[in-house]
Each structure stands twice: as structure tokens, then as C-alpha cells.
Amino acid sequence: MLSVIVETADAGDRLPALLSALTSLAVEGLVREVLIAGGGPPELLAVLREETGAELADDLATALAAARSDRLLVIPAKIRLKPGWLELLAKHLRSGGGDALLIGEGGFFGEKPFGVLIGRAPAVALTHPDLKRLRGQLGRGAARLA
């Protein structure tokens, strides 16, 4: 099972929709927990926590340390994922796929938003973790889920 960490920096209004999409992975038994890292409007976070059961963490490092699964999916709340991404991720996990980069839509000048599927140990070992450093931990051979 997977711990999902949603980084909320510049989340805008996309966080509720993303958490709703993650619910289907939890129903399928692929997601153990969802952690929201980085804060946001307190009223919105309280409602989302109540509706989704997501846990709150002050920052990414705290969320990484609190995650209970050996595999982590770390994604920014602002990511726009392509139709079918849940099925693609589920297939990758069920087939025993390893670390991967989850590519979102959009982005400026060809740089697309991304999420990282990574083992807990290398993620927790980083000092001052962020998505770019987590991506660097994957190496060039990591699968790309787009």
C-alpha cells in the first residue's frame, strides 16, 4: 500500500478535486493514507480533513517522516493529471513497478508539473526535501507515468 503526500504550495482551488480522485485509489486498497503537507486556508483544510480523512503536516519533511508506508507518492496539489492516470498508477503498482515519475499536464516552456513515486527510506534521508530533490533520487532509469 501507498502513502500519498500532497504538497499544497500554490495549490489554488485544485486540492479538493485531487483528494477526491485519490479516494478511488483508497477504495481499491492501493492507498493507505493521505497526508497534506504545507498548509493552506485553515477552514478548507479542516473540511477536507473531515471529508477525506487526510492527515495534516506542517511541511514536506514532517509528512515524509509521518508516512507509514514503504512506498510514497508525492504530488503537488496544483498538478493536473491526464485522464486515466489513476488506472496507469494502479497498473504500475500491481505489476510490482518501482520508482517512477508521474508527469502532469501543462507547465510553462515545456516543463510539466510532476509527482514522484519513491521508496520511503531514500525520501526520508534527504535533508530539506522538495519535489526536485525527490526527483533527483529517482535516477534516469525510473519509469515515467504520463
Phi, psi and omega in degrees: 000163192241142167260130178254128177245122180255115179275124191263005179303128180056040185289330184060221183260014185274344185301312180301318181295320180295315179297323177297317179296324181292338180302323181294327176292325178292320179298323179284354179084016180268336182249126178274320184202158174235130177242136177257118185249130171109357175084194185152190179299121185305321181295316179296316181297321179297317179294314181296321178297317179295316184285327188249344184079009180294146176266156181251141176225146183296325183205177183296318180300318179295319179295318178300317180293328183277341183300139185258349181266158177282341178245137182236141168245115181250119182224148175281145180296335183280355184294139173253111183265144184291153175305138179090002183294327179296317179294320179298315179295316180299317179297317179299315181292316182294331181276003179080019180301148182270210180302149183205158174254125179260113186266130177264181178268159173084209184098157180263143175053038175082353178273112183266146175298152183216159171236167185231129171257116190212157174291150183295316186302309180293331179290316182291332182290342181289139170270138182053061184291146169212175184298323180294320178291322176297319177299320179297332178290337185290323185083167185288340183275359183293147177295152175244118179257107183228000000 
